[in-house]
Amino acid sequence: MRYGPAGGTFTATFEREGAGLTVRTEAFAARIGDPADDAHGEPELTLSAC
């Protein structure tokens, strides 16, 4: 989904690496990795602009 004057949808690609998943579009990349070393075992999420 996209917001703003540009409109349209993102074209996404998906890449699986071990226990992680990377989602890439022309605007951003998101990586969901292995559970973090915390008490709750939550997966780690990293976002970056392209």
C-alpha angles and dihedrals in degrees: 000000000000133000130200138045095310091069122179128093132286120253104226131197123194128210124186117207117178106298093346136085128206122200116194131188133165088266106039148001123222124191122194108195143179118311111283120246094258134116093262098048092226117174115252117245121200121185126189136173118243 
